[in-house]
């Protein structure tokens, strides 16, 4: 099957490469000539484990190509995916659909023969209706169907998520489009991945509901962690105790500095705006957003408290900057707020991250970037683990103590057992323990 992917960012590139690996002929389109040139040279615009090798093998096999020419790519396609960005709109928090609408108009002008147009981007309820209207008005002769097919990819594990999904959600009530979608995902039938067919609007809402629920689990356990600290309980024991309940599940019950990234912050906000416009307030999600926003700065204050309430002119080593490991994504990372709180209180910040430094430089000022954990800890008054990269899971505490000005560790990801750190001569602060 001939597939065109409009947008070669995180979702578009991963999805396109995986579809090509299934044996489809895929063309990824992007207006950014520099990005396309880099892809032709084998340079990935994002960091995702295994993506460079997957792209290279499928380019070599002739199943994956990159172009800025949308017209030819769409004209030759059986299926066109829209995988462009839908960032929060400045001012009101609604999802910015300008890129989706522009893609729909471009598709309409290029479409030839029956084509299934699929919104892969995360979009508010009713966006598929808008895409259908735009294509129909721009090209009344076009023969097409519009389908919603939201993605559920985790950064850092996206290829595995795509190839071994929990489910494939497809929003269409068009029988012909349904058969096309079954053919697109036929290679996954061997894994018995369930395909859930539903109305287009139901599929659109399913993505937002899933992300909002996961964000709620994270925020819930973070508030329980705060209670644990006050009453002398251990949040890790609580997490295990409730996570083994099959009705709850263990995932997303790890206490920490709050959620960030490209999905949860903008998707919860977009869901709230849709609910408000519909006159159906989502009070639980409203609380989740408010609690999470406050928590990130509270983690900065936790670091200050660990140093006796004063950090002016003290040096803090920040280990990890991205919102999670195995990505270079800095969007809404808790590290941003933690660092800004420390800087607002006069601290000197030295930071390191295996993949995120380039993106961090775009959002953080007056930070000294270091080549690794020990480089960052040299002469530091405290070290703070903000992102649980593997590189920070087996620190040599004897070495760290010998180079730090004072042995203080704030573990915002609960990586280490308290006794291990304290036996090494460190003052140890964790979350909910």
C-alpha positions as CSV (number, residue, x, y, z in Angstrom):
1,X,0.0,0.0,0.0
2,X,1.2,3.5,-0.8
3,X,1.2,5.7,2.3
4,X,2.0,9.4,2.5
5,X,2.8,10.9,5.9
6,X,2.4,14.7,6.1
7,X,4.7,15.9,8.9
8,X,8.1,14.3,9.7
9,X,8.2,15.1,13.4
10,X,8.0,12.7,16.2
11,X,4.7,11.0,15.3
12,X,5.1,11.2,11.6
13,X,8.6,9.9,11.4
14,X,8.2,7.1,13.8
15,X,4.9,6.0,12.2
16,X,6.3,6.3,8.7
17,X,9.4,4.3,9.4
18,X,7.3,1.6,11.1
19,X,4.8,1.4,8.3
20,X,7.7,1.0,5.9
21,X,9.1,-1.7,8.0
22,X,5.8,-3.5,7.6
23,X,6.3,-3.5,3.9
24,X,4.3,-0.5,2.8
25,X,5.7,2.1,0.5
26,X,6.0,5.3,2.5
27,X,6.8,8.9,1.7
28,X,7.2,11.4,4.6
29,X,6.5,15.0,3.6
30,X,7.7,18.1,5.4
31,X,7.9,21.8,4.5
32,X,11.2,22.2,6.3
33,X,13.9,21.6,3.6
34,X,16.6,21.4,6.3
35,X,14.8,18.6,8.0
36,X,14.4,16.7,4.8
37,X,18.0,17.2,3.8
38,X,19.1,15.9,7.2
39,X,16.9,12.9,6.9
40,X,18.4,12.2,3.4
41,X,21.8,12.3,5.1
42,X,20.7,9.9,7.8
43,X,20.4,12.5,10.6
44,X,17.3,12.2,12.8
45,X,15.5,15.4,13.9
46,X,14.7,13.8,17.2
47,X,16.3,11.3,19.6
48,X,14.4,8.0,19.8
49,X,16.2,4.7,20.5
50,X,16.5,2.6,17.4
51,X,14.9,5.1,15.0
52,X,18.1,5.9,13.0
53,X,18.7,2.2,12.3
54,X,15.0,1.7,11.4
55,X,15.0,4.6,9.0
56,X,18.3,3.7,7.4
57,X,17.3,0.1,6.7
58,X,14.0,1.0,5.1
59,X,15.5,3.8,3.0
60,X,18.0,1.3,1.8
61,X,15.2,-1.2,1.0
62,X,13.5,1.5,-1.1
63,X,10.3,1.5,1.0
64,X,10.9,4.9,2.8
65,X,11.5,8.3,1.2
66,X,11.4,11.9,2.2
67,X,10.3,15.0,0.3
68,X,9.0,18.5,0.4
69,X,6.8,17.9,-2.6
70,X,3.4,17.3,-1.1
71,X,1.5,17.4,-4.4
72,X,3.2,14.3,-6.0
73,X,3.3,12.4,-2.7
74,X,-0.5,12.8,-2.1
75,X,-1.5,12.2,-5.8
76,X,0.2,8.8,-5.7
77,X,-1.0,7.7,-2.3
78,X,-3.8,5.3,-1.3
79,X,-3.7,6.6,2.3
80,X,-2.6,10.1,3.6
81,X,-1.8,10.6,7.2
82,X,-1.9,14.0,8.8
83,X,0.8,14.0,11.5
84,X,1.5,17.7,12.0
85,X,1.8,19.6,15.3
86,X,-1.2,20.7,17.3
87,X,0.5,22.9,20.0
88,X,-1.5,24.8,22.6
89,X,-2.7,28.1,21.1
90,X,-1.3,31.1,22.8
91,X,-3.8,33.0,24.9
92,X,-6.5,30.5,25.4
93,X,-4.9,27.0,25.5
94,X,-7.0,25.6,22.7
95,X,-5.2,23.2,20.4
96,X,-3.8,25.2,17.4
97,X,-5.3,23.5,14.4
98,X,-3.8,25.8,11.7
99,X,-1.3,23.2,10.6
100,X,-4.0,20.5,10.3
101,X,-6.3,22.8,8.3
102,X,-3.5,23.8,6.0
103,X,-2.6,20.2,5.4
104,X,-6.2,19.4,4.6
105,X,-6.4,22.2,2.0
106,X,-3.1,21.0,0.4
107,X,-4.4,17.4,0.3
108,X,-7.5,18.6,-1.4
109,X,-5.6,20.3,-4.2
110,X,-3.4,17.2,-4.8
111,X,-5.8,14.3,-4.3
112,X,-6.4,11.9,-7.2
113,X,-8.7,8.9,-7.0
114,X,-10.2,7.4,-3.9
115,X,-8.0,8.3,-0.9
116,X,-8.4,7.7,2.8
117,X,-7.2,10.8,4.8
118,X,-6.3,10.0,8.4
119,X,-5.7,12.4,11.3
120,X,-2.9,10.9,13.3
121,X,-2.3,14.2,15.1
122,X,-4.0,14.6,18.5
123,X,-7.0,16.8,17.7
124,X,-10.1,18.0,19.5
125,X,-13.5,16.4,18.9
126,X,-14.9,17.6,15.6
127,X,-11.6,18.1,13.8
128,X,-12.3,15.3,11.4
129,X,-15.5,17.1,10.4
130,X,-13.4,20.2,9.7
131,X,-10.9,18.2,7.6
132,X,-13.8,16.7,5.6
133,X,-15.4,20.0,5.0
134,X,-12.1,21.7,3.9
135,X,-11.3,19.0,1.5
136,X,-14.9,18.9,0.1
137,X,-15.1,22.7,-0.3
138,X,-11.6,23.0,-1.8
139,X,-12.1,20.1,-4.3
140,X,-15.7,19.2,-4.8
141,X,-14.7,16.4,-7.2
142,X,-12.5,14.6,-4.6
143,X,-13.3,11.0,-3.7
144,X,-12.2,10.5,-0.2
145,X,-13.0,9.5,3.4
146,X,-11.6,11.1,6.6
147,X,-10.7,8.8,9.4
148,X,-9.4,9.4,13.0
149,X,-6.5,7.1,14.0
150,X,-4.9,8.6,17.2
151,X,-1.4,7.6,18.2
152,X,-0.5,6.2,21.6
153,X,3.3,6.3,21.4
154,X,5.5,6.8,24.4
155,X,8.7,8.8,23.8
156,X,11.6,6.6,24.4
157,X,9.6,3.4,23.6
158,X,7.8,4.5,20.4
159,X,8.9,1.9,18.0
160,X,7.9,-0.9,20.4
161,X,4.6,0.8,21.1
162,X,3.8,1.1,17.4
163,X,4.7,-2.5,16.5
164,X,3.2,-4.1,19.6
165,X,0.3,-1.8,20.5
166,X,-2.3,-2.4,23.3
167,X,-4.9,-1.4,20.7
168,X,-5.5,0.4,17.4
169,X,-8.2,3.0,17.6
170,X,-10.0,3.8,14.3
171,X,-12.7,6.3,14.0
172,X,-14.8,5.8,10.9
173,X,-18.3,4.6,9.9
174,X,-17.4,4.3,6.2
175,X,-17.2,0.6,5.2
176,X,-14.7,1.2,2.4
177,X,-12.4,3.2,4.7
178,X,-12.6,0.5,7.3
179,X,-11.3,-2.1,4.9
180,X,-8.5,0.2,3.9
181,X,-7.5,0.7,7.5
182,X,-7.6,-3.1,8.1
183,X,-5.1,-3.4,5.2
184,X,-2.9,-0.7,6.5
185,X,-2.6,-2.5,9.9
186,X,-2.8,-6.0,8.6
187,X,0.9,-6.8,9.6
188,X,-0.1,-6.4,13.2
189,X,-2.8,-9.0,13.0
190,X,-0.2,-11.7,13.7
191,X,0.3,-10.0,17.1
192,X,-3.5,-10.1,17.6
193,X,-3.5,-6.4,18.4
194,X,-7.1,-5.4,18.7
195,X,-8.6,-2.9,16.3
196,X,-11.3,-0.9,17.8
197,X,-13.7,0.7,15.3
198,X,-15.9,3.6,16.5
199,X,-17.3,6.9,15.3
200,X,-14.7,9.5,14.3
201,X,-15.7,11.8,17.2
202,X,-15.4,9.0,19.7
203,X,-11.9,8.2,18.5
204,X,-10.8,11.8,18.8
205,X,-12.1,12.0,22.4
206,X,-10.5,8.6,23.3
207,X,-7.0,10.0,22.9
208,X,-7.7,13.0,25.1
209,X,-9.5,10.8,27.7
210,X,-6.6,8.3,27.8
211,X,-3.9,11.0,28.4
212,X,-6.1,12.8,31.0
213,X,-6.6,9.6,32.9
214,X,-2.8,8.8,32.9
215,X,-2.0,12.3,34.0
216,X,-4.5,11.9,36.8
217,X,-2.8,8.7,38.0
218,X,0.5,10.5,38.1
219,X,-0.9,13.5,40.0
220,X,-2.8,11.2,42.4
221,X,0.3,9.3,43.5
222,X,2.3,12.6,43.8
223,X,-0.3,13.9,46.2
224,X,-0.2,10.6,48.1
225,X,3.6,11.0,48.2
226,X,3.2,14.4,50.0
227,X,0.9,12.8,52.5
228,X,3.4,10.0,53.0
229,X,6.1,12.5,54.0
230,X,3.8,14.0,56.6
231,X,2.6,10.8,58.2
232,X,5.8,8.7,58.0
233,X,4.7,6.3,55.2
234,X,6.6,5.2,52.1
235,X,5.0,6.0,48.8
236,X,6.8,3.2,47.0
237,X,5.1,0.7,49.3
238,X,1.7,2.4,48.7
239,X,2.3,2.3,44.9
240,X,3.0,-1.4,45.0
241,X,0.1,-2.1,47.3
242,X,-2.4,-0.4,45.1
243,X,-0.8,-1.1,41.7
244,X,-1.1,-4.9,42.2
245,X,-4.9,-4.4,42.2
246,X,-5.9,-5.3,38.7
247,X,-8.6,-2.7,38.7
248,X,-5.8,0.0,39.2
249,X,-2.6,-1.3,37.6
250,X,1.0,-0.4,38.4
251,X,1.8,1.9,35.5
252,X,2.0,5.6,36.1
253,X,2.1,5.2,39.8
254,X,5.7,6.4,40.4
255,X,5.9,9.5,42.5
256,X,8.1,12.3,41.2
257,X,8.4,16.0,40.2
258,X,5.3,16.0,38.0
259,X,4.5,15.2,34.4
260,X,5.7,17.0,31.4
261,X,6.4,16.4,27.7
262,X,4.6,17.0,24.4
263,X,1.3,15.3,25.3
264,X,0.0,15.4,28.8
265,X,0.3,19.2,29.4
266,X,-1.2,20.3,26.1
267,X,-3.8,17.5,25.9
268,X,-5.2,18.0,29.3
269,X,-5.5,21.7,28.6
270,X,-7.1,21.1,25.2
271,X,-9.6,18.7,26.8
272,X,-10.5,21.3,29.4
273,X,-11.1,24.0,26.7
274,X,-13.3,21.6,24.8
275,X,-15.3,20.8,27.9
276,X,-15.7,24.4,28.8
277,X,-16.9,25.3,25.4
278,X,-19.4,22.4,25.7
279,X,-20.6,23.6,29.1
280,X,-19.4,20.4,30.8
281,X,-16.6,21.3,33.2
282,X,-14.1,18.5,33.9
283,X,-13.3,19.3,37.5
284,X,-11.0,16.3,38.1
285,X,-8.8,17.2,35.2
286,X,-8.9,20.9,36.2
287,X,-7.4,19.9,39.6
288,X,-4.9,17.6,37.9
289,X,-3.6,20.5,35.8
290,X,-3.4,22.9,38.7
291,X,-1.7,20.4,41.1
292,X,0.9,19.4,38.5
293,X,1.8,23.0,37.6
294,X,2.3,23.8,41.3
295,X,4.2,20.6,42.0
296,X,7.1,21.4,39.6
297,X,8.0,24.6,41.5
298,X,7.5,22.8,44.8
299,X,10.2,20.4,43.8
300,X,12.6,23.4,43.5
301,X,11.7,24.4,47.0
302,X,12.3,20.8,48.2
303,X,15.9,21.2,47.0
304,X,16.2,24.5,48.9
305,X,14.8,22.9,52.0
306,X,17.4,20.1,51.7
307,X,20.1,22.7,52.0
308,X,18.7,24.3,55.1
309,X,16.5,26.8,53.3
310,X,19.2,28.9,51.7
311,X,20.9,28.4,48.3
312,X,22.1,31.8,47.4
313,X,25.6,31.5,45.8
314,X,25.5,27.7,46.3
315,X,26.1,25.4,43.4
316,X,23.5,22.8,42.5
317,X,24.2,19.9,40.1
318,X,21.1,19.0,38.2
319,X,21.2,15.5,36.7
320,X,18.7,15.1,33.9
321,X,16.9,17.8,32.0
322,X,14.4,16.1,29.6
323,X,10.9,15.3,30.9
324,X,11.7,11.6,30.8
325,X,14.7,9.4,29.8
326,X,15.4,8.1,26.3
327,X,14.3,11.3,24.6
328,X,15.7,14.8,23.9
329,X,12.3,16.4,24.6
330,X,12.3,19.4,26.9
331,X,8.7,20.4,26.5
332,X,7.2,21.2,29.9
333,X,10.0,19.3,31.6
334,X,9.9,19.5,35.4
335,X,13.6,20.4,35.3
336,X,12.7,23.8,33.8
337,X,10.7,24.9,36.8
338,X,13.1,23.3,39.3
339,X,16.1,25.2,37.8
340,X,14.2,28.5,37.6
341,X,13.2,28.3,41.3
342,X,16.8,27.6,42.2
343,X,18.0,30.5,40.1
344,X,15.3,32.8,41.5
345,X,16.7,32.1,44.9
346,X,20.3,32.8,43.9
347,X,21.7,29.4,43.2
348,X,24.3,28.6,40.6
349,X,23.1,25.7,38.4
350,X,25.4,23.1,36.7
351,X,23.4,20.6,34.6
352,X,23.9,17.6,32.5
353,X,21.7,15.3,30.3
354,X,22.7,12.5,27.9
355,X,20.5,13.8,25.1
356,X,18.7,17.0,26.1
357,X,21.4,19.7,26.2
358,X,20.7,21.1,22.8
359,X,17.0,21.5,23.5
360,X,17.6,22.7,27.0
361,X,19.8,25.6,25.8
362,X,16.7,26.9,23.9
363,X,14.6,27.3,27.1
364,X,17.1,27.7,30.0
365,X,19.5,30.6,30.6
366,X,22.5,31.1,32.8
367,X,23.1,27.3,33.2
368,X,26.5,25.8,33.0
369,X,26.2,22.6,31.0
370,X,28.5,19.7,31.9
371,X,29.7,16.6,30.1
372,X,28.4,14.1,32.7
373,X,27.2,13.5,36.3
374,X,30.6,13.8,37.9
375,X,31.6,16.9,35.9
376,X,28.3,18.5,37.1
377,X,28.9,17.5,40.7
378,X,32.5,18.9,40.9
379,X,32.4,21.4,43.8
380,X,28.6,21.3,44.1
381,X,26.8,21.9,47.3
382,X,24.1,19.4,46.3
383,X,23.1,17.1,43.5
384,X,19.5,16.7,42.2
385,X,18.3,13.8,40.1
386,X,15.4,15.2,38.0
387,X,15.3,12.6,35.2
388,X,15.9,8.9,35.8
389,X,18.4,8.2,33.0
390,X,20.2,4.9,33.3
391,X,23.4,6.8,33.6
392,X,22.4,8.1,37.0
393,X,21.2,4.7,38.4
394,X,24.6,3.5,39.5
395,X,26.5,6.5,40.8
396,X,29.8,6.0,42.6
397,X,28.9,7.8,45.8
398,X,32.5,7.6,47.2
399,X,33.7,9.4,44.1
400,X,30.8,11.9,44.2
401,X,31.5,12.7,47.9
402,X,35.2,13.2,47.2
403,X,34.5,15.9,44.5
404,X,31.4,17.6,46.0
405,X,31.6,20.6,48.4
406,X,28.9,19.0,50.5
407,X,27.4,15.5,50.2
408,X,23.7,16.2,49.6
409,X,21.5,14.2,47.2
410,X,18.0,15.1,46.3
411,X,16.4,12.2,44.5
412,X,13.2,13.4,42.8
413,X,12.8,10.0,41.1
414,X,13.3,7.7,44.1
415,X,16.0,5.8,42.3
416,X,18.1,4.9,45.3
417,X,17.4,3.1,48.6
418,X,17.9,5.6,51.5
419,X,20.3,3.4,53.4
420,X,22.6,3.0,50.5
421,X,23.0,6.8,50.1
422,X,23.2,7.6,53.8
423,X,25.7,4.8,54.4
424,X,27.9,6.5,51.9
425,X,27.8,9.6,54.0
426,X,25.2,11.6,52.1
427,X,22.3,13.6,53.3
428,X,19.4,12.1,51.3
429,X,16.0,13.6,50.3
430,X,13.5,11.7,48.3
431,X,9.8,12.0,47.3
432,X,7.2,10.5,49.6
433,X,9.6,8.5,51.6
